[in-house]
Amino acid sequence: MRGTVDRKKRILAPDEQFASTTVEKFINYVMKGGKKQVAKKIVYSSLEMASKDLKKEPLEIFNYVISAVAPAVEVRSRRIGGANYQIPMEVKEPRRTSLAMRWIIEGARSKQGKKMAEKLAMEYKDIFAGVGVAMKKRTDTHKMAEANKAFAHFARVR
């Protein structure tokens, strides 16, 4: 059967500041070249900057941002009878958060001329306002799924 590989899931230790495994995972996504201390500094300072501007707790901001950007549906390509269809499918939990994290970091990295911590803080604020690169990515993904919902019946066919 395709796609059934039994792999042991690595369990992450929670981060030291917020005791959250999700924040630790986000730090790992931000990290480049194995420089974890740099990544921690970036994430923690970006959350502090955003919490000063938004006047909310840093962990509360982080959790809101992840849940706001996480997509509910996405399209997956499937070949049926010689034609490729974009089939809308529900996104399960581990993929939802990892997509959200990736999109937030992508959005922050696409901004120009500031330090990464400032760019991340700006992206958090944009998400709170309902705009930003990551929110646009989520909206586009949902629109694509909505446009292709006529092919949803192919999702169950094997």
C-alpha positions as CSV (number, residue, x, y, z in Angstrom):
1,M,0.0,0.0,0.0
2,R,1.3,3.5,-0.9
3,G,2.0,6.0,1.8
4,T,2.1,3.7,4.8
5,V,5.5,4.0,6.2
6,D,5.9,3.3,10.0
7,R,8.2,6.0,11.3
8,K,8.7,6.9,14.9
9,K,7.6,10.4,15.5
10,R,10.3,12.4,17.3
11,I,9.0,14.1,20.4
12,L,10.2,17.7,20.8
13,A,11.1,19.0,24.2
14,P,9.2,22.2,25.0
15,D,11.0,25.6,24.7
16,E,12.4,27.1,27.9
17,Q,10.5,30.4,27.9
18,F,6.9,29.4,27.1
19,A,7.1,25.6,27.8
20,S,5.4,25.0,24.4
21,T,6.4,22.4,21.9
22,T,4.8,24.4,19.1
23,V,7.1,27.4,19.8
24,E,10.0,25.0,19.8
25,K,9.0,23.6,16.4
26,F,8.6,27.2,15.1
27,I,12.1,28.0,16.4
28,N,13.4,24.9,14.4
29,Y,11.7,26.2,11.3
30,V,13.3,29.7,11.7
31,M,16.7,28.2,12.3
32,K,19.3,28.3,9.5
33,G,22.6,26.5,9.4
34,G,22.1,24.8,12.8
35,K,22.2,28.2,14.7
36,K,19.5,27.5,17.2
37,Q,20.5,30.2,19.7
38,V,20.2,32.8,16.9
39,A,16.7,31.4,16.0
40,K,15.6,31.5,19.6
41,K,16.7,35.1,20.0
42,I,14.8,36.0,16.8
43,V,11.5,34.3,17.7
44,Y,11.5,35.5,21.4
45,S,12.3,39.1,20.5
46,S,9.7,39.1,17.6
47,L,7.1,37.9,20.1
48,E,8.1,40.6,22.6
49,M,8.0,43.3,19.9
50,A,4.5,42.2,18.8
51,S,3.2,41.9,22.4
52,K,4.3,45.5,23.1
53,D,2.4,46.8,20.0
54,L,-0.7,44.6,20.3
55,K,-0.8,44.7,24.1
56,K,-1.3,40.9,24.5
57,E,0.7,38.1,25.9
58,P,3.4,36.7,23.6
59,L,2.1,33.1,23.7
60,E,-1.5,34.3,23.1
61,I,-0.2,36.2,20.0
62,F,1.7,33.1,18.8
63,N,-1.2,30.7,19.2
64,Y,-3.7,33.1,17.5
65,V,-1.3,33.7,14.6
66,I,-0.8,30.0,14.0
67,S,-4.6,29.2,14.2
68,A,-5.5,32.1,12.0
69,V,-3.1,31.1,9.2
70,A,-3.6,27.3,9.4
71,P,-5.6,26.2,6.3
72,A,-8.7,24.0,6.6
73,V,-8.6,22.7,3.1
74,E,-6.1,22.5,0.3
75,V,-6.0,21.1,-3.2
76,R,-4.1,17.9,-4.1
77,S,-3.4,16.8,-7.6
78,R,-4.8,13.5,-8.7
79,R,-4.6,11.7,-12.1
80,I,-7.8,10.1,-13.1
81,G,-8.5,8.7,-16.6
82,G,-5.6,10.5,-18.2
83,A,-6.5,13.9,-16.7
84,N,-5.1,15.7,-13.7
85,Y,-7.6,17.1,-11.3
86,Q,-7.1,19.5,-8.4
87,I,-9.1,17.8,-5.6
88,P,-10.0,19.8,-2.5
89,M,-9.1,17.8,0.7
90,E,-9.3,18.6,4.4
91,V,-5.9,19.3,6.0
92,K,-5.2,17.2,9.0
93,E,-3.7,18.7,12.2
94,P,0.1,18.2,12.0
95,R,0.2,19.5,8.4
96,R,-2.1,22.5,9.3
97,T,0.4,23.9,11.8
98,S,3.5,23.1,9.8
99,L,2.0,24.9,6.7
100,A,1.0,27.9,8.9
101,M,4.5,28.1,10.3
102,R,6.1,27.8,6.9
103,W,3.9,30.5,5.4
104,I,4.5,32.9,8.3
105,I,8.3,32.5,8.0
106,E,8.1,32.8,4.2
107,G,6.0,36.0,4.6
108,A,8.5,37.5,7.0
109,R,11.5,36.5,4.9
110,S,9.9,38.1,1.8
111,K,9.9,41.5,3.5
112,Q,13.0,43.7,2.8
113,G,15.4,45.8,4.8
114,K,14.9,44.9,8.4
115,K,16.1,42.4,10.9
116,M,14.3,39.0,10.9
117,A,12.8,39.6,14.3
118,E,11.3,42.9,13.2
119,K,10.0,41.2,10.0
120,L,8.4,38.4,12.0
121,A,6.8,40.9,14.4
122,M,5.4,42.8,11.4
123,E,4.0,39.6,10.0
124,Y,2.2,38.8,13.3
125,K,0.7,42.3,13.4
126,D,-0.4,41.9,9.7
127,I,-2.1,38.6,10.6
128,F,-3.9,40.2,13.5
129,A,-5.1,42.9,11.0
130,G,-6.2,40.1,8.6
131,V,-3.7,41.0,5.9
132,G,-0.1,39.9,5.3
133,V,1.6,37.4,3.0
134,A,0.7,34.4,5.1
135,M,-3.0,35.3,5.3
136,K,-3.0,35.9,1.5
137,K,-1.5,32.4,1.0
138,R,-4.2,30.9,3.2
139,T,-7.0,32.8,1.4
140,D,-5.6,31.8,-2.0
141,T,-5.5,28.1,-0.9
142,H,-9.1,28.2,0.3
143,K,-10.2,30.0,-2.9
144,M,-8.5,27.3,-5.0
145,A,-10.3,24.6,-3.0
146,E,-13.6,26.4,-3.4
147,A,-13.1,26.8,-7.2
148,N,-12.4,23.0,-7.5
149,K,-15.1,21.7,-5.2
150,A,-16.8,20.2,-8.3
151,F,-14.1,17.5,-8.2
152,A,-14.5,16.7,-4.5
153,H,-16.3,13.5,-5.3
154,F,-13.0,12.1,-6.7
155,A,-11.4,12.3,-3.2
156,R,-13.2,9.2,-2.1
157,V,-12.7,7.1,-5.3
158,R,-9.8,4.6,-5.3
